[in-house]
């Protein structure tokens, strides 16, 4: 996850900052404060049939790999996996299939491989337990890459790639024949579990690597990382496995999704109590918090705006309607004027990816301001300067 878009021992100071932020929100509750950089009207592309796109990856070629719970892309039957050409038309050559949901999609840095995670036991008719590697062009299963997960009810919830490492987060008791639980690093080429001596004491919902590749940010239903107290979120050294010094309190509950600013200095976290947080992690400082009417499930950040997707209908404090998709000012968390008027199933937006001048969105929406665009949309503009 979703491609999944953030916590402190100085309680008195944090409380004052939070109170000031809420007071400011209340006094400015009525109007958005800035314009978003992308169009509110999606570019017409092939739509999907089925229920949801849970995650997506954009390749350097401009092709978009989609994973979720669906039965077709454009006119082509597809089982939970599909692709769009740079033109927005369905890719007729990419036709893999799974027998269960695809919850996470990531691509190797050279663009030759696509990694998928979810709740499946077969890929292209071959046994694979919740994790697999595919040829990025054809969708063929890479047969010499295998890192199955095991457990009472295992699932892979999030994937991210940096260099030769695929980071895997979810609910599992073992991976690739090892006893590694909930969080692991796997070789992009080999499929073997790599030495990374870290662990969490609860399930991982989101894994995001910092832009410089040095920190792996994780969120989920845990209270400790490598035995150190970290309330549902923390940063882990990509080499040593040790948590960094940043720690937040438990207010807000379980973390659903995580994002980072393009320069890596700010992390964004969405929690189960409908809040979106921004933190200057090096200073262990909360910058702002914004309350939505429902959960935020995806985050994508530009230097000036934070795009969010979820099953919300409005900004709770600002009293501004924004169904399923919205954006906020990066410096304040206040809503912008971007309003796609999305409609569809309650799940809303599940995945957001900024690629150059385009914002890619996957979810459960069916229309934007009455115009049909099912489960996937792209918005043109200038989300990066």
Phi, psi and omega per residue, in radians:
X1 nan 2.365 2.990
X2 0.019 nan nan
X3 nan nan nan
X4 nan nan nan
X5 nan nan nan
X6 nan nan nan
X7 nan nan nan
X8 nan 2.547 -2.912
X9 -1.497 -0.274 3.116
X10 -1.515 1.217 -2.999
X11 -1.007 -0.793 -3.094
X12 -1.033 -0.795 3.142
X13 -1.114 -0.766 -3.111
X14 -1.113 -0.677 3.132
X15 -1.099 -0.712 3.127
X16 -1.154 -0.732 3.122
X17 -1.087 -0.785 -3.132
X18 -1.095 -0.755 -3.132
X19 -1.089 -0.715 3.107
X20 -1.114 -0.693 -3.142
X21 -1.111 -0.756 3.133
X22 -1.134 -0.726 3.130
X23 -1.079 -0.731 3.103
X24 -1.087 -0.734 3.138
X25 -1.057 -0.741 -3.090
X26 -1.151 -0.650 -3.098
X27 -1.339 -0.248 -3.136
X28 -2.139 0.634 -2.940
X29 -1.276 -0.200 -2.834
X30 -1.735 -0.496 -2.994
X31 -2.240 2.457 2.957
X32 -1.044 2.704 -2.993
X33 -1.937 -0.103 -3.102
X34 -2.773 2.942 3.111
X35 -1.705 2.457 3.056
X36 -1.357 2.808 -3.031
X37 -1.597 -0.226 3.137
X38 -1.925 2.744 3.114
X39 -1.071 2.621 3.034
X40 -1.498 -0.108 3.138
X41 -1.880 2.134 -3.095
X42 -1.240 2.635 2.983
X43 -1.262 2.374 -3.085
X44 -1.181 2.206 3.067
X45 -2.397 3.056 3.025
X46 -1.046 2.442 3.062
X47 -1.677 3.038 -3.130
X48 -2.083 2.654 2.995
X49 -1.862 2.505 -3.097
X50 2.219 -2.677 -2.979
X51 -1.838 -0.754 -2.981
X52 -2.808 2.590 2.807
X53 -1.798 2.054 -3.105
X54 -1.610 -0.483 -3.140
X55 -2.745 2.811 3.130
X56 -2.661 2.772 3.064
X57 -2.361 2.413 3.106
X58 -1.854 2.115 -3.137
X59 -1.485 2.820 3.124
X60 -1.045 -0.463 3.125
X61 -1.242 -0.245 -3.071
X62 1.685 -0.140 3.055
X63 -1.238 2.604 -3.124
X64 -2.070 2.163 3.094
X65 -1.691 2.235 -3.060
X66 -2.031 2.370 3.060
X67 -2.265 2.562 3.133
X68 3.012 -2.368 3.092
X69 -2.319 1.520 -3.086
X70 -2.597 2.935 -3.015
X71 -2.104 -0.103 -3.138
X72 -2.896 2.631 3.014
X73 -2.171 2.023 -3.009
X74 1.052 -2.270 -3.125
X75 -1.584 0.050 -3.028
X76 -1.770 2.226 3.024
X77 -1.103 2.362 3.129
X78 -2.532 2.506 -3.133
X79 -1.937 1.489 2.989
X80 1.323 -0.070 3.087
X81 -2.433 2.490 3.094
X82 -2.918 3.116 -3.124
X83 -2.574 2.660 3.024
X84 -2.025 2.489 3.035
X85 -1.289 2.873 3.102
X86 -0.964 -0.481 3.121
X87 -1.232 -0.275 -3.057
X88 1.686 -0.090 3.084
X89 -1.403 2.722 3.095
X90 -1.111 2.443 3.116
X91 -1.473 1.980 -3.090
X92 -1.288 -0.301 -3.044
X93 -1.533 -0.384 -3.037
X94 -1.677 1.804 -2.996
X95 -2.430 0.891 3.026
X96 -1.325 2.989 3.109
X97 -2.587 2.661 3.020
X98 -2.274 2.828 3.099
X99 -1.759 0.362 3.092
X100 -2.851 3.112 -3.074
X101 -1.068 2.498 2.925
X102 -1.806 1.963 -3.053
X103 -1.739 -0.318 -3.065
X104 -2.505 2.455 3.114
X105 -2.389 2.363 3.057
X106 -2.586 2.699 -3.122
X107 -2.098 2.586 3.025
X108 -1.135 2.731 -3.061
X109 -1.159 -0.447 3.088
X110 -1.507 -0.022 3.052
X111 1.319 0.184 -3.099
X112 -1.593 -0.358 -3.073
X113 -2.199 2.533 3.013
X114 -2.098 2.284 3.118
X115 -1.848 2.391 -3.138
X116 -2.218 2.522 3.067
X117 -2.356 2.723 3.131
X118 2.967 -2.394 -3.120
X119 -2.256 1.058 -3.132
X120 -2.168 2.797 3.081
X121 -2.137 -0.087 3.090
X122 -2.453 2.462 3.008
X123 -2.250 2.151 -3.080
X124 0.925 0.615 3.111
X125 1.392 0.004 -3.140
X126 -1.843 2.549 -3.109
X127 -1.169 2.205 3.012
X128 -2.626 2.250 -3.044
X129 -1.718 1.523 2.947
X130 1.284 -0.008 -3.121
X131 -2.662 2.356 -3.112
X132 -2.755 2.854 3.063
X133 -2.110 2.401 -3.092
X134 -2.203 2.679 2.942
X135 -1.170 2.237 -3.016
X136 -1.211 -0.342 -3.116
X137 -1.612 -0.844 -3.030
X138 -1.711 -0.382 -3.037
X139 1.432 0.090 3.108
X140 -1.122 2.471 3.095
X141 -1.169 2.312 3.040
X142 -1.456 1.808 -2.904
X143 -1.268 -0.426 -3.122
X144 -1.613 0.207 3.070
X145 -2.044 2.015 -3.115
X146 -2.593 2.186 3.137
X147 -2.494 1.134 -3.072
X148 -1.100 2.552 3.016
X149 -1.803 2.674 3.139
X150 -2.343 2.852 3.115
X151 2.670 3.120 -3.114
X152 -1.136 -0.685 3.114
X153 -2.617 1.168 -2.958
X154 -1.284 2.585 3.017
X155 -2.687 2.601 2.990
X156 -1.807 2.141 -3.054
X157 -1.775 -0.476 -3.025
X158 -2.650 2.518 3.104
X159 -2.372 2.528 2.977
X160 -2.634 2.601 -3.059
X161 -2.083 2.396 2.901
X162 -2.491 2.117 -3.131
X163 1.049 -2.209 -3.105
X164 -1.645 0.273 -3.082
X165 -2.048 2.306 2.962
X166 -1.849 2.063 3.106
X167 -1.607 2.323 -3.015
X168 -2.163 2.213 3.073
X169 -2.230 2.573 3.122
X170 2.944 -2.551 3.098
X171 -2.165 1.768 3.112
X172 -2.730 2.693 -3.130
X173 -1.756 -0.199 3.109
X174 -2.872 2.757 3.137
X175 -2.592 2.388 3.124
X176 0.939 0.657 3.096
X177 1.364 0.096 3.099
X178 -1.872 2.941 -3.137
X179 -1.577 0.315 3.141
X180 -1.155 2.214 -3.031
X181 -1.982 2.363 2.871
X182 1.230 -0.457 -3.077
X183 -2.671 2.235 -3.082
X184 -2.694 2.835 2.988
X185 -2.032 2.300 -3.071
X186 -2.202 2.509 3.140
X187 -1.164 2.267 3.128
X188 -1.068 -0.681 -3.106
X189 -1.582 -0.688 -2.997
X190 -1.547 -0.571 -2.998
X191 1.372 0.100 -3.141
X192 -1.553 2.529 3.044
X193 -1.127 2.285 -3.107
X194 -1.697 2.707 3.119
X195 -1.168 2.011 3.089
X196 -2.722 1.687 -2.916
X197 -1.487 1.344 3.090
X198 -2.536 2.835 3.139
X199 -2.837 2.827 3.022
X200 -2.164 2.771 -3.141
X201 -1.730 0.338 3.087
X202 -2.787 2.989 -3.053
X203 -1.134 2.611 -3.139
X204 -1.851 2.195 3.137
X205 -1.681 -0.494 -3.046
X206 -2.567 2.425 3.049
X207 -2.226 2.192 3.097
X208 -2.408 2.218 3.124
X209 -1.541 2.394 3.117
X210 -1.118 2.746 -3.108
X211 -0.980 -0.548 3.131
X212 -1.520 -0.046 3.086
X213 1.365 0.051 -3.045
X214 -1.556 -0.375 -3.082
X215 -2.199 2.384 3.036
X216 -1.896 1.958 3.123
X217 -1.550 2.295 -3.115
X218 -2.292 2.489 3.064
X219 -2.314 2.671 3.139
X220 2.926 -2.623 -3.033
X221 -1.840 0.743 -3.124
X222 -2.009 2.824 3.079
X223 -2.082 -0.130 3.139
X224 -2.466 2.537 2.963
X225 -2.117 2.108 -3.098
X226 0.883 0.687 3.085
X227 1.437 -0.051 -3.131
X228 -1.765 2.401 -3.085
X229 -1.085 2.122 3.079
X230 -2.576 1.934 -2.986
X231 -1.377 1.604 2.992
X232 1.211 -0.006 -3.079
X233 -2.818 2.532 3.051
X234 -3.043 2.897 3.087
X235 -1.893 2.368 -3.070
X236 -2.115 2.339 3.068
X237 -1.068 2.208 -3.055
X238 -1.162 -0.346 -3.133
X239 -1.705 -0.905 -3.004
X240 -1.512 -0.448 -3.065
X241 1.490 -0.019 3.134
X242 -1.410 2.465 3.048
X243 -1.166 2.552 3.022
X244 -1.373 -3.107 -2.991
X245 -1.324 -0.252 -3.057
X246 -1.210 2.275 3.123
X247 -2.580 2.398 3.119
X248 -2.026 2.914 3.043
X249 -1.394 3.110 -3.026
X250 -1.530 0.037 -3.082
X251 -1.096 2.333 -3.136
X252 1.892 -0.391 3.058
X253 1.443 -2.870 -3.045
X254 -1.005 2.422 -3.141
X255 -1.499 2.321 -3.089
X256 -1.702 -0.772 -3.110
X257 -2.608 2.854 -2.987
X258 -2.436 2.536 3.015
X259 -2.499 2.881 3.082
X260 -2.306 2.653 3.021
X261 -1.220 2.772 -3.126
X262 -1.032 -0.513 3.116
X263 -1.566 -0.054 3.099
X264 1.406 -0.053 -3.064
X265 -1.380 -0.366 -3.136
X266 -2.122 2.398 3.034
X267 -2.028 2.555 -3.096
X268 -2.106 2.414 -3.064
X269 -2.355 2.352 2.998
X270 -1.976 2.403 -3.021
X271 -2.093 2.932 -3.050
X272 -1.174 -0.248 3.116
X273 -1.706 0.448 2.969
X274 1.313 0.335 3.141
X275 -1.812 2.545 2.978
X276 -1.980 2.205 -3.109
X277 -2.000 2.590 2.967
X278 -2.132 2.338 -3.120
X279 -2.263 2.379 2.820
X280 -1.460 1.685 -2.931
X281 -1.217 -0.571 -3.124
X282 -1.145 -0.551 3.128
X283 -1.675 0.026 -3.063
X284 0.871 0.872 -3.021
X285 -2.205 2.264 2.981
X286 -1.365 2.214 -3.126
X287 -1.571 -0.745 3.097
X288 -2.900 2.911 2.993
X289 -2.460 2.522 -3.139
X290 -2.282 2.334 -3.098
X291 -1.804 2.242 3.091
X292 -1.817 3.025 3.119
X293 -1.486 -0.130 3.101
X294 -2.726 -3.138 -3.060
X295 -1.212 2.547 2.947
X296 -1.637 2.216 -3.055
X297 -1.966 -0.139 -3.123
X298 -2.665 2.531 -3.122
X299 -2.395 2.357 2.976
X300 -2.413 2.260 -2.990
X301 -2.025 2.319 2.883
X302 -1.831 3.045 3.132
X303 -1.083 -0.421 -3.055
X304 -2.007 -0.342 -3.079
X305 -2.393 2.617 3.031
X306 -2.005 2.034 3.097
X307 -1.580 2.392 -3.101
X308 -2.316 2.578 3.044
X309 -2.299 2.633 -3.138
X310 3.076 -2.860 3.101
X311 -1.875 0.704 3.038
X312 -1.629 2.852 3.064
X313 -2.095 -0.238 -3.079
X314 -2.854 2.935 2.917
X315 -1.480 2.036 -2.994
X316 -1.148 -0.709 -3.095
X317 -1.396 -0.602 -3.082
X318 -1.525 -0.199 -3.122
X319 1.017 0.696 3.133
X320 -1.983 2.170 -3.132
X321 -1.312 2.315 3.043
X322 -2.675 1.620 -3.104
X323 -1.314 2.095 2.939
X324 1.285 -0.619 -3.111
X325 -2.351 2.506 3.127
X326 -2.819 3.004 2.961
X327 -2.443 2.692 -3.136
X328 -2.262 2.741 3.088
X329 -1.217 2.260 -3.031
X330 -1.084 -0.544 -3.060
X331 -1.466 -0.321 -3.025
X332 -2.281 -0.396 -3.041
X333 1.437 0.055 3.124
X334 -1.319 2.579 -3.130
X335 -1.183 2.524 2.971
X336 -1.563 -3.062 -3.133
X337 -1.491 -0.031 -3.085
X338 -1.134 2.102 -3.079
X339 -2.515 1.812 -3.105
X340 -1.436 -0.193 -3.101
X341 0.920 0.850 -3.125
X342 -1.238 2.519 3.009
X343 -2.354 2.770 -3.133
X344 2.657 -2.683 -3.128
X345 -1.256 2.796 -3.015
X346 -1.006 -0.554 -3.075
X347 -1.035 -0.487 3.035
X348 1.181 -2.257 -3.080
X349 -1.685 2.248 -3.104
X350 -1.941 -0.422 -3.058
X351 -2.562 2.395 3.120
X352 -2.352 2.318 3.093
X353 -2.415 2.193 2.996
X354 -1.607 2.177 3.100
X355 -2.314 1.811 -3.108
X356 1.058 -2.066 -3.086
X357 -1.731 0.345 -3.077
X358 -2.292 2.418 2.985
X359 -1.801 2.113 3.117
X360 -1.772 2.402 -3.049
X361 -2.339 2.323 2.988
X362 -2.133 2.565 -3.127
X363 3.124 -2.550 -3.109
X364 -2.111 0.301 3.113
X365 -1.313 2.780 3.119
X366 -2.214 -0.435 -3.120
X367 -2.552 2.720 3.027
X368 -2.226 2.003 -3.087
X369 0.891 0.698 3.072
X370 1.521 -0.139 -3.133
X371 -1.644 2.215 -3.053
X372 -1.208 2.304 3.009
X373 -2.781 1.742 -2.924
X374 -1.601 2.145 2.876
X375 1.240 -0.399 3.064
X376 -2.421 2.463 3.086
X377 -2.602 2.652 3.016
X378 -2.241 2.413 -3.088
X379 -2.070 2.131 -3.106
X380 -1.511 2.609 3.099
X381 2.865 -2.485 3.141
X382 -2.354 1.177 -3.134
X383 -1.202 -0.259 3.012
X384 -2.165 2.559 -3.057
X385 -1.290 nan nan
